[in-house]
Amino acid sequence: MGPNGYCLWDGDGDVADIHLGGFPIFVFPILAPLKFLMNMLLSFLGGLLLIVMFIAFLPVPEQVRYESLSNDAIRIKEIHERIVANPKPIDVAFIGTSHTWNGVSDSEIESLLSTAGTSVAVANLASSWPGRDINLFLIKQLLRHKNPRLIILEIQEHEYRGGHGVLPYVANLSDMFCCRFFLDPHFPRNFLSYLKRQTLNSLTLILRGGSELVGADPADFGWMPLTRTGRPFHPALSSNTPSITRVKELGYVATSAYGLDVVRRIVRLARERRVDVAFLYLPEFAYANKPPVVSIRYYTELGPVLRIPATISKDPTMWFDKAHLNLDGSKLLAFKLAADVQTLLNLGKPNDIWN
C-alpha cells in the first residue's frame, strides 16, 4: 500500500491482514475458499477419470462390440461373422468400399470359376464408406481365422484422407493405434468415440451379467446389387467444371498420405503370410477411363492393378449413380474378374492391367 498503510500476509499466504494508518481495517480470507474448492474439484475429476478409464479399458467380448452396430454399420458385423463364424473357407477376398460391395458379385465369380474348373471360395468383404484402417482391421481377422490365397483390394481415384467411422466401435486399443494415426485428421474424434463405446459396452456387459449372446447365422456371399426403377444415371448430372475438378484433384494428392501408408502395411502383412495381393481400380464414373489422381505407380509397385473393361466403364447404363455399378454392370464385370482371378491364382499376369 501507500505510505499510510500496509498489507501483511500470513505465513501460508491464505489470509490478508490490511492496515491503514497503523490500525487494522479487516482480516479477509482471500485464497482459502478458492484453494479448498479447487482441491475438491480436482479430487472429484481425478476420481471420475479413474472410474471412466477403468470401465473404458475393460476387455469387451467381440460379439458385444458388434451387437452395438446399427444401420449401414451392421455390414461390418456381417463381414466379421462371415470370417469368424462361417465354416466355409475364403480363398479369394474382395475388400473395399460400397463400390466393391455393390459392384463385385462374389457368387457369380465363384460360379464362373467353378464352371472353368477352378474350385475356390470367393467372398465380398467390402462395406460402406472409405477408411483404410477398417480394411487393415478386417484383413487381420481374415488372416487369423482363414487361409486366403488372394486378397483383391479396391482402389479409387484417390486415397481417403482419414480413418473409418465404424472402427472405434469394433476395435481394440491396439487397433486404434495401428497406423500413423498422427496423419489421420479424424483420429481425435474417433478416439473419443472409442472411449465412449468402451464405456457403454462395458456397462452393458456388467449389467447384463452372464446372459447368453445371440448366435450368428452368417451368409456365404456379401454382394449387394443395386437396381433402379426410376430415372437412369446420366453422366452430365454429376460432372464438375475443369477448374473445380483440378482443385479437388490437388486436394486428393495432398491428403492421400495416410491411406497410402496403410495400403503398404496391408501388403506387407499379407506377404508375411504368403498371401498374394492385387488391386481393383473401381473409381467414380468420371475417373473410370483414366488413371487415378494418385500415381498409379504407387500401386503397381505393390501388385497388379485390375481394370474394369471399357464396355462397362464408358456405358452409363451399367452405372447406378456416379460412384456405383448397377446390377447389369456388376454381372458383366464378374466375367472379367473371374478370368483375372483364375490367371492370378495360376501365377500368371491378367490382361488389361496397368504395368
N, C-alpha and C positions, 0 to 999 in steps of 0.2 A: 504494500500500500504506500500511500504518500507519507510525508514527514510526520503527520499527526496520528498515524495509525499503523498497525502492523498485523500480519496474519501468521499464526503459528499452526503447524500440522503436528499431530501426534506421531509417535514413532512408527505406527503402522500405516500412516497415510490415509486413515479411514475417516477422521473427524477434523473439521476445520474450526479452530478457535480464533475468531476475528475480534480484534480490539480497535478502538478508536479513541485517541487522546488518553491512552493508558487505562481505559475502562473496557471491560469485555462487553460486547454487544449481545452475542449469542454463540452457542455451540451447536453446529448443524451437521449431522452425519450425511456427507455428500456421496461417498462411494460405497458404503456398506450395503445398502439395499440392492444397488446395481450389481455389485460383486456376488451377492447371495443369489440373485435371480439368474445371473449368468452361469454360476456353478450348477444350479438346479436344472437349467435348460440344457447345458452340456451333458450332465449326467443322464437326463431323460433321453436326449438324442443318441448318446453313446449306447445306452441300453437298448433303445429301439433298433439301432443299426445292428447290434449283435444278434438280436432276435431275428431280424429280417435276413441277415446273412446266413444264420443257422438254417432257417427254413429254405432260403433260396438255393443253398448248395447241398441240400439233402439229395441222395440218389433217388431219382424218379424212374420207375419202370418205363420201358419204351412204349408199351401199349397205352399207358396213362397219358403220355405225351400226345400220341396220335389221336386219342379219343377227344382231345380238346380242339381238334381242327374242324372247320366248318366251311361251307360254300365251296369255292374253287380249290381251297387248300386241301380238301379231302382227297384230291388227286395224289398228293404226296403220301397219304395213308395207303391208298390203293397200290402205289408203287412199292412201298415198304412191305405190304402183305404179299405181293407177287414175288418179291425177293426172298422173304423170310419164311412165310407160311405155306407157300405153294410148293409142293414137292417136284413139280415139273422143272427140269433144268433150263438154264438160259445160256445158249451158245452164242447168240448174236443179240446185242443190246443197242437200241437206238435211244439216245439221251439228248434232251434239248428242251425247247420251249413249246408253246402251243403250235408253232409252225410244224414241229415234228409230231406232236400229239395228234393233230388233225390231219396231217399230210402224209404220214407213213403208216401204211396198213401192214402191221406185223403178221396178221392172219393170212393175208394174200401172199406176202413174201414167203412165208413158211410153206404154204401150199404149193406155190410155184417151184420152190426149191425141191420139195418132196417129189413133184412130178418129174423134175430134171434129174432125180437120183441122188440128191444131197439131203440127207435127213438131219436137220438141225432145228433147235427150238429158238424161235425169234420172239423178242419181247420189245414192245414200245414202252419205254420207261420215262417218257417225256411228260412235262407238266406245264401249267400256265406260268407266265411271267419269266423274265430273264433273271440271271444271277448265277455266276459260275460256282459260287460256294455250295449251292444246293446240288449242282452236278457232281462236284467232288464228294460231297456227303453221301449221295446215293451210290456212286461208284465204289466208295469204301465198303458200303453194305454189300454191294454186288460181289465184290472180290472176297468178302468174308464168308458169304453164305453160298455162293455159286462158283462155278468154274467156267467162265465165259471164254470163248476163243477170240471174239472180235467185239470191240466197242466202236460204235459209229456216233461221233459227237457232232451235233449241229453247230454250224457257224452261220452268222448273218453278215450283213454289210458292215457291221462294226461290233465291237465288244461293249457290252453294257458296263456302265461306269461303276456299279456297286454290287452289293450282295443281295440275296433273295430275301423277300419279306417274310417268308414262312420258316426259314432256317431257325430263328430264335425259338420257335415253338416245338421243335423236334430235336434240337441239338444238345449235345453235352457241352460243358465249358470249353473243352479242348477243340471242339468243332467251331466254336465262335472265334477262336484264335488260330484257325487252321492255316490262314494265308497272311499275306501282307496287309493286315487289317487297317494299317495307317493310310493305305491308298484308297480305302473304301469310304466315301463320304457318308454312307448310310450306317456305318458301324456304331456311332454313339446311340442313334435311335434303336438300332437292332439289339444292342447290348442291353439297353433299358427294357426292351420288350422281353428279352431273355430272362432278366431278373424278375420281372413281373410274372412271366409264365411259370418260372420255377416256384415262386411263392404260392401262386394259386393252385398249381398242380400238387405241391407238397401238402397244402392244407386239405385239398380234396382227398388225397391219399390217406391222410391222418384221420379225417372224419369218416371216410368210407371203411376204414379198417381193413379186414381181411376178406371182404366180399369179392366174389369171383368176377373177372372181366369177361366181356362178351368175346367169343371166339371169332376169328376171321374166316371169310369164305372167299378167298381171292380168285380172280378171273385169270385165265391163261393169257389173254391178249388185252392190250391197252389202247388200241386205236379208237379215236372218237371222230368219226366222219362228220363233215358239215354239209348240209343240204340247204338249198334256198328255194323258197316258194314265192318270194316277192321279186323286186327289180334286180336284174343281174348286175354283177360288178362291171363298172366302166372305168378304165384307167384315168380318164380325164378328171374324174371326180376326186382323185387323190393326188394329183400332180402338184408340184410346187414350182415357183419361178426359179430360174437358174441361180439368181443371187441368194435366195433363201436356201436352196439346195447346197450351195457352196458353203454358206455359213454353218449349216448343220454338219456337213462333212468335216469341216475344220474342228468343230466341237467333238465329233466322234473320235478323230485321231488323238485329240488332247486328253480324252478321258478313257482310253482303252487299256491303260497300263495294268489296272487291277485284273481285268478279265483275262488278258494275255498271260499274266503271271500264273493264274490258276489253271489255265489250259496246259501250260508247260508242266505244272505239278501233276495234273491228271495223267498226262502221257508218261511221265517218269514213274508214277505209281503203277500204272498198268504194265509197263515194260518190266518192272521189277518182278511182277507176277507172270511174265511171259505171255501177256495178252496183247494182241495187235490193236492198234487204234487207227481209225480213218475218220475223215471229216465229211460231212454232208453240207454243201452250201445251199441253204434254204432261206433266202432273204425275202424282203418285200418285193412285190412285183416290179417296182421301178429299178431295182438292182439285180434282178434275176438273170439278166443277159450281159452283165458286165462284172468285173472283179470287185471284191469288197473294197470299201474305203481304206480299211486297214490292209497293209500289204499282204497279198496272198502268199508271199514268200515265207512269212512267219509260220503259216500252217503247213505248206508243202515241205518245209524242213523237218516237220514232225511226223508227217504221214500223208498218204494220198488224200486228195480232196475230190470228192464226187460231186458231179453237177447234175442238175435236172435237165432233161432234154429240151431243146428249143420248141418242140411241138407242144410242150406244156408251158414253159416259161413265157412264151410270146402270145399265148392264146388266152384272152380274158375269160373265155367260157370255162376254163379249167380252174378259175380262182373264185373263192367265196367272197373275199374282200381284198384289200391291198396287201394283206400280210399272209393270208392262209389259202391253201389249195382247197377246192371243194371235193365232193365225193368222187366225181369223174376224174379230176386231176390226180388224186391220191391213188386211185385204182390203176391209172395209166402209169404213174410213177413206180408202182410196185414191180412192174415188169423190168424196168431199168435197174432198180435196186436189187432185185433177185439175181439178175445177171452179174452185177457188181459184187455182191456178197459171195456168190459162188466162185468168182475169179479170185477174190481176196483170200478166201479160205483155202484155195488151191495154190496160194503163194504166187499168184500172178499179178498182173497190172491191168486194172479195168480200163476200158476205153472211155473217152470223154472225161478226162480228169485234167486238172491243172498240174503242170510239171514244175 
